[in-house]
Amino acid sequence: MQLKKRILVVDDAAVIRLMLKKIIESDDYEVVGDASNGTEAVEKYQELHPDLVTMDITMPDMDGIQ
């Protein structure tokens, strides 16, 4: 049995995070968490150690490029 890939979803728009979660989970991946800005994403990454992060590049506070 292969383990599911663990994914962190980062976007400042709650509706986009929800849509991405549904798409990701429909493909049999595991969404381990979500964040609404880059600062929160860094904290969640250190806490959850996901395999992959989806990152919006335009967000308040710290964006996806920073």
N, C-alpha and C positions, 0 to 999 in steps of 0.2 A: 504494500500500500504506500502510495506516494503522499507525503505531507503537502497540505495546501500552502501556497505562498501567502505570506502575511503582508498586508498592504496598509499604509497610512495615507489617508486622503486629506489634502490641504487645499482649502479654497475659502475666500472670505464670504462667499455667497452660500448660505445654508441650503438653498434649493439645489445648487450645483453639487454640493457635497452629497446630498441625498441621492441625486440622480447617478452620480459616479458610484456610490455604494451599491445601488441596485444593479447597475451594469456589471460591476466587478463581481458581486456575489452570484449573479446569474451565470457567470462563467466558472463557478466553483472555486473561487478564491476567497480568502478570509480577510475582511476589513477589520483590523485590530484597533483602529482608532481614527479620529479625525481632528483637524485643527483649523482655526480660522485666520491665522496669520503665521508668518515665519518664525517669530519668537516662540509661539506656542508649539509649532511644528518641531523645532529643535528640542524642546523639553520632552515632547511625546516620543520623538525618535530615540532619545537617550533612555527613556523609560521602557518603551515597547520593543525596540530593536526589530523593526519590520524588515522584510526582504526588499520591499519596493516602496517608494513614496511618489504619489502623484502631486505635483506642485503647481499651483497657479502662479504666474510670474508677476501679476499685478495685484498687490494686496497692501493694506495699510500696515504701519509699524515696520515690519521687515518683509520685503517681497521675496518671491521665489528665486530671484537671481542672487540676492544678497546671501 
